[in-house]
Amino acid sequence: MRRRGERGLATAELAVLAPFALVLVVLLLWVASLGLTQVRLVDAAREGARLVARGEPEADAVEAVRRLAPAGSTVDVAEGADGTVAVTVRVRARAPLGFASTVGSVGLDASAVAAVEAP
């Protein structure tokens, strides 16, 4: 036998917990997207370092990196004195909040180094 004061209690609990569950799902999706963005940065940096090390023009390598990297990425190419080339790709990943673009923004970067190949 139920008491009259407990009617609708499950609905009230659901109404209180649902926003927290929604925030948790959004955060988990954002963390997953950060992981995918990092993988794309690593792949782009590796490809850029490989292209420059093979003797491709730097401008072509940077263009290839920009195609592979997320939108808004910056690319730095540096040739070392020891016969290596390093490519660094950076991007500012933003949280999926339309009302505040700076809240939750995270800077991600990836670097790759390759030995310059003899022609």
N, C-alpha and C positions, 0 to 999 in steps of 0.2 A: 504494500500500500504506500503510495507516494504522498508526501506532504505537499500542501498547496504552495508553500514558499519556494519549492524547488522546481517549479514549472518554468521552462525556458532557460534553465541554467546552462545546458549544453550549447544553446544558441549564443548565449552571452559569452561563454568561454571561447567559442569559435570566432566570434566577432573581435575579441581581444587578441587572439593569437594569429589570426589570418594576416594582418599587416606585417608581423614579425616574420612569418613564413615567406611572404612575398619579398621582403628585404633580403632574407637569406638566399632565396633563389636568385635574385638579381646579383648579389655579391658573388655567388658561386659561378654564375655565367660570366661575370666580369673577370674573375680570376682565371677561368678557362680561356677567355679571349686574350688575356695577358700572356698566357703560356703559348698560345698559337702565334701571337705577335712576335714573341721572343724566338720561336723556331724560324719564322720567316726572316727575321733579322740575321740569324746565324747563317741560314742558307744563302742570303743575299751577300753577306760579307765573304763567305767562302768562295762563291762564284766570282765576285769582283777580284779577290786576291788571286785566284787561279788565272783569270783572264789577263790581268796585268803581268803576272809572272811569266805567262806564255808569250808576252811581247805584243799583246793587243794595245791599241792606243788607249790612253787613260780615259779619254772622253767616251769611247765606246764601252769601256768597262763600267764607268759611272752610270751610263744610260741603262746598261743591263741590270745593274744593282737597283736602280730606281724602279725598274719594271717589276723586280722580284720583291722589293721591300714594301712595307705599308705606305700609304699616301702620307706625305709630309715628312718623310725621312730625309736626313742629311747624310752625305757620304764624304768621308775623308780618306784620301789615299796618301800614304807616306812610304817613300823608298828608303830603306836603311843602308848604311854604309857596308854592312856585312853581306850584301847580296840578297836581301829579303825585301819583300813588299808587304805592307800592312794596310788593310782596309777596315775602317770603322764605320758602322752604320748606326745612327741614333734616331729615335723617334719619341715623341711625347704622347703617350697613350692616355686617353681621358676616360673617366668613368661615364657610364651611360646616364648622365644627369643632364637633361636639357636646360634646366634653369640655372645651373652653375657649372660653367665649363672648366673652372680651375679647381673645383673640389674633386679630390680623388685623382688628379692627374699624376702619372708616374712616368719618369724618364727611363726608357729602356735602351740598351745599346749592345752591340755585338762586334767583336773584332776577329779578324782572321789574318794569319801570316803565312806567306808562301815564299819558297826559295825561287829566285829568278832563274829561269831556264836559259841555257845557252842557245843561241840561234842556230 
